[in-house]
Amino acid sequence: MKKFLSNLSLHSINFLGIIVLFLFALLFTFLVIFEEYRDFEQESIHLRNAYLATQKAKAKEETQRVLEYINYSDTTMNGKLDPGQIKAHVINSIEHLFDRKGGSSYIFIYTLEGINISDPNKPGNRGKNMIELQDTNGKYILKELINEAESGGGYVEYLWENPVNAQLSAKVSYAASYKPWNWLVGTGVYLDEIDAMIHEKKEKMKERLIRYIMEVLTLSSILFWIAWGGIKLINGVIQKEMSTFRDFFRKSVLYNIVIDKRQIKIKEFQVLVAYVNEMVSAIHEKNRELRELNVSLEEKVLQKTAKLQDQMQYNEKLVAAQDSFIKHSIHEVNTPLAVIMTHIDIYKMKHGENRYLTKIEAAAKMISTIYEDLSYMVKKDRLHYEKEWIDIRDYLLSRTKFFEEIAHSNEHRIVTELCECGSIWFNDLELQRIIDNNLSNAIKYAKRGTDIRIELDEKEGDIVMRFVTRSKKIEDTKKIFEAFHREDKVKTGFGLGLEIVGEICEQEGIMIDVVSSEAMTIFSYRFKKGKKDENTPA
């Protein structure tokens, strides 16, 4: 849909407008046809009901006339003729009076027990008991007529053969009784006449609707082509105006020209001419100013570039000198630090443990750890650290022993729970940086007097190393691996230890998980067990 809307043109918009109008015309036509059809259906129902009411009244009237005639004959002839002769005279008179050859309206007479006395449509049934007579739907016709007659007269609707066309048709009959003779007298009307009349009206309506549709379609087609011709004419004028604007914009890229207002014929477009001319003049003026400014800027840029190059050369020399100073400083620290550690060990061998000397040893080890971190940071980009098979449990125990004095001087105790997990393929110095920085931080941030627990176990074929402390909750467990970040600003340190740990773990594919709460903080590191790098000799 968006693609279609983005490619609209005047022709397509106008064409869509005509199509929409045409569809509205079709919809209107459909609604008119629907209303006509609905009115016809309602008229058909009304016509059927009116016809049925008229025919019912006619049947009842004829039946009542016959009953009056029977009663009259019975009254006047009684005593003059015997009852059988009177009945025969009445039946003969009725059959001659209502004899309509080939007609659908006739009088039928039965006894209330169902014996046929007179039925012009079925003369062969005279004298037969027809009480079990049924129509094709299984309705007991005579039983229901007798029930209606005995209850004072009434109507029964059923299917019966129409003598006019010898076809089954819906019929409604009225029946009443003449009790002195135990007779049922009735007549009926067939309803297929109204169906034929409704069908004829429906055919006429169909012809009228078809004629109406053809008129609408013809008129719509004429209007469509008239509208299309008018739109083509209008579009031609608009396209000419737009071509003037298009040619103007194409030339205005190179030349400072204006549109002649007299070339534009459409009033709305004439309003745009003044704005377009003003816009183009302003753009060319700005371009002139930009060209002048560009010349000035080029000179300034060249001057600034020369200054920046001089400054960059100076900065490079300064950084190189700073780097050289740090490297030499680190190297110079190593020698006296080694001397201090050696003489502490000699003193302890000669004179035994000393509380003050223990604190000095702990401080020296902390300096040694910081030295190792600084040394690693300086050399990491220039050296390739070779890997080897390392028994992680033994290595962890050796580093734990190194930190015992530091932990003790800070009122901590290191507790280990290490399984025999085997070896990992790793660099000795990088593994030391991971363990030492975690132990150093644990000692620094754990609450005084609490234990530092180190765990080592296997999980799904990997080796998991954990450092567990009771310390203040770490608010941002992701940010602590960034350079110079420290959760506790009061504690001393550079915030570089965990940055080194994070870099090594990311480089070696070690998964880190840090969980911290008010009660406990856990640093977990997941190593691949017994897995060497590709193309690495055993």
Long-range contacts (C-beta under 8 A, 24 or more apart in sequence): 10-235, 10-238, 10-239, 11-235, 14-231, 14-234, 14-235, 15-231, 18-224, 18-227, 18-228, 18-231, 21-227, 22-220, 22-224, 25-216, 25-220, 26-220, 29-212, 29-213, 29-216, 32-212, 33-209, 33-212, 33-213, 36-205, 36-208, 36-209, 37-205, 37-209, 40-201, 40-202, 40-205, 43-201, 44-198, 44-201, 44-202, 47-194, 47-197, 47-198, 47-201, 48-194, 48-198, 51-191, 51-193, 51-194, 51-197, 52-172, 52-191, 52-194, 55-172, 55-189, 55-191, 56-155, 56-172, 56-174, 56-189, 58-189, 59-155, 59-172, 59-173, 59-174, 59-186, 59-187, 59-188, 59-189, 60-153, 60-174, 62-98, 62-105, 62-107, 62-187, 63-107, 63-153, 63-174, 63-175, 63-176, 63-185, 63-186, 63-187, 64-176, 66-94, 66-98, 66-107, 66-185, 66-187, 67-176, 67-178, 67-185, 69-93, 69-94, 70-178, 70-181, 70-183, 70-185, 71-178, 74-180, 74-181, 87-181, 91-117, 91-118, 94-118, 95-120, 98-187, 102-163, 102-164, 103-163, 103-164, 104-162, 104-163, 104-164, 104-189, 104-190, 105-187, 105-188, 105-189, 106-187, 107-185, 107-186, 107-187, 108-185, 108-186, 108-187, 109-183, 109-184, 109-185, 109-186, 110-142, 110-145, 110-146, 110-183, 110-184, 111-182, 111-183, 111-184, 112-146, 112-149, 112-150, 112-177, 112-182, 112-183, 112-184, 113-182, 114-142, 114-143, 114-146, 117-183, 121-161, 121-163, 135-159, 135-160, 136-168, 145-173, 145-175, 145-184, 145-186, 146-175, 146-184, 148-175, 149-175, 149-176, 149-177, 149-184, 149-185, 149-186, 150-177, 152-176, 153-177, 160-188, 160-190, 162-190, 162-192, 164-190, 165-192, 167-192, 237-265, 237-266, 238-266, 240-265, 241-265, 241-266, 241-269, 245-269, 245-272, 245-276, 248-276, 248-280, 252-280, 252-283, 252-284, 256-280, 256-281, 256-284, 323-378, 326-374, 326-378, 327-378, 330-371, 330-374, 330-375, 330-378, 333-367, 333-371, 334-371, 334-375, 337-364, 337-367, 337-368, 337-371, 340-364, 341-365, 341-368, 358-405, 358-408, 358-409, 359-409, 361-405, 362-405, 362-406, 362-408, 362-409, 362-410, 365-402, 365-403, 365-405, 365-406, 366-406, 366-440, 369-436, 369-437, 369-440, 370-494, 372-429, 372-432, 372-433, 372-436, 373-433, 373-437, 373-496, 373-497, 373-500, 376-429, 376-430, 376-433, 376-500, 377-496, 377-500, 380-503, 385-427, 385-429, 385-430, 386-427, 387-425, 387-426, 387-427, 387-532, 387-533, 387-536, 388-425, 388-426, 388-427, 388-428, 389-423, 389-424, 389-425, 390-423, 390-424, 390-425, 390-426, 390-428, 390-431, 391-422, 391-423, 392-421, 392-422, 392-423, 392-424, 392-431, 392-456, 392-463, 392-465, 392-527, 393-418, 393-419, 393-420, 393-421, 393-456, 395-428, 395-431, 395-435, 396-435, 396-454, 396-456, 396-465, 399-432, 399-435, 399-436, 399-439, 400-439, 400-454, 402-436, 403-436, 403-439, 403-440, 403-443, 406-440, 406-443, 407-439, 407-443, 407-452, 410-443, 410-444, 410-448, 411-448, 411-449, 412-442, 412-443, 412-446, 412-448, 412-449, 412-450, 412-451, 412-452, 413-451, 413-452, 414-439, 414-451, 414-452, 414-454, 415-451, 415-452, 415-453, 415-454, 416-453, 416-454, 416-455, 416-456, 417-453, 417-454, 417-455, 417-456, 418-454, 418-455, 418-456, 419-456, 419-457, 419-458, 421-456, 421-457, 421-458, 421-463, 421-529, 422-463, 422-529, 422-530, 423-530, 424-463, 424-527, 424-528, 424-529, 424-530, 424-531, 425-528, 425-530, 425-531, 425-532, 425-533, 425-536, 426-508, 426-527, 430-504, 430-508, 433-500, 433-501, 433-504, 434-501, 434-504, 434-505, 434-510, 434-525, 435-465, 437-497, 437-498, 437-500, 437-501, 438-467, 438-501, 438-523, 439-467, 440-497, 441-497, 441-498, 442-467, 442-469, 442-471, 444-491, 444-493, 445-469, 445-471, 445-472, 445-487, 445-488, 445-491, 445-521, 446-470, 446-471, 447-471, 447-472, 458-529, 459-526, 461-529, 462-526, 462-527, 462-528, 462-529, 463-526, 463-527, 463-528, 463-529, 464-524, 464-525, 464-526, 464-527, 465-524, 465-525, 465-527, 466-522, 466-523, 466-524, 466-525, 467-522, 467-523, 468-520, 468-521, 468-522, 469-520, 469-521, 470-519, 470-520, 470-521, 471-521, 473-516, 473-517, 473-518, 473-521, 474-514, 474-516, 474-521, 477-514, 477-515, 477-516, 480-514, 481-512
